[in-house]
Amino acid sequence: MKLLRRLHLYLGVLYAPLLLFYLGTGWYQLAVPDRLKTPSEAESFWQKMRVIHTDQIYPTDRAGVRGADPKWFRWLSQGLSVALGLATVLGLVLAFRIVRPAWMAWLVLVLGLLLPVGALWLGSGP
């Protein structure tokens, strides 16, 4: 149990900055749906962060000419996906071992499944 908590803690702390980056830039994409044709069109700070989010490169005038290679940032982001999945599973294990009564954890988990499905269903139209 102690090892699970420690692993959960270190994975969370390691990837928290990148996760917050993706949360912020993902929110921006939802709030401001303007799409740029090329990364070099990004002028504002948030537009540049959006390009990093979607294309895994820092947008510059030279990015298209130089042939920017997103592999390092992509690997880091893929590591975030794996670590976030692992940390989520560890968090669920910890929740079901710690929370008493256990039915409260089950209730919240079921709500976490039903709320997105319900929101999609309500937004699907007639």
N, C-alpha and C positions, 0 to 999 in steps of 0.2 A: 504494500500500500504506500509506504514511504517513497519507494522508487517510482511508482506511478505518479505521485504528486510532484516529485522533483522533475521528472521527465516532462510532465505537463507544464510546469512552471518555466523550464528553460526553453522549451519549444515556443511557448507563448511570448516570452521576452525576446527571444532571438528574432522572431518574425513579426513582432508587433509594429515596428516602423513601416515595413513593406505592406503589411495588411492595412494599416491606417491610410497609407498612400493609395492603395487600390479602393478602399472605401470612399475616400474623398474624391478621387478622379471618377470613380463609377457614379457617385452621386452627381457630380458635375455633368456627366454625359446624360443622365436622366433629366436633370433640371434645365440644361441648355442643349437642345438637340441639333445644333448646327454641326454639320459635318464638313471637314476640310477635304479638299481634293488631293492635296499632297502634304506631307509633313512640313515642307518649307513654307506653307501658308500660315503656320502657327505664329501668332504675334504676341498674344497676351500670355501671362504666366500659366493660367488655367488651360489655354489651348495647347501649350507645350506639354503640360502634364498629361493632358488627354492623349497626345501622340505617344508619349512614353507608355501610357496604359494600353493603348491599342496596338502600337507597332514595335514596342520595346526598343526604340531608339530615341536619342535626344535630337529634336528637330533643329537643324541649322540649314543655312543656304547650301552648304556643302554636303548635306546628308545624302541627297539623291545622286550627286556627282561622285562622291567618294565611295558610295556603296556601303553604307553603314551596316555593320553586322550585329544583329540583335542576340546572337547565341548566348552570350554571358548573362545578359539580363533575363533572357528566356529561361535559362537553366535555374537561375535564382528564383524566378517566379514559379517554375515547376516544382522546385523544392518547397516553396511556400504552400503550394497546393497539397503536396504529400504531408508536410508537417501540420497544416491546418486540419486535414482529415484525421491524422493520427491524434492530434491534440483534442479534436472533437470527440473521437471515440474514447480517449482517456478521460475526458471530462464527463462523458456519459457513465462510464464505469465508476468513476469517483462519485458521481451524483447518486447512483443507485446503491452504492455502498454506504454513503454518509446520510442521505436524507431518510428520515423516519417520520411518518410512515411512508413506505415506498410507493404507495398509490399516488401520492402527491407528485412524485417525479414522473410516474407514468402519465398522469393527467396532463402535466405541462408538456411532456413529449408529444402526446397525442394532439394537444392544441397547437404545438409547433408544426405538426404535419397538416392539420386541418385548416389553419388560418391561410396559408398560401394557396391551397387548393380552393378554398372558399372565395378568396379574393380573385383568383383567375376565373372561377365560375361566374361570380357576380359581374365581372368585367367583360364576359364573352358576348354580351348582347342578347337580343331576342332569339 
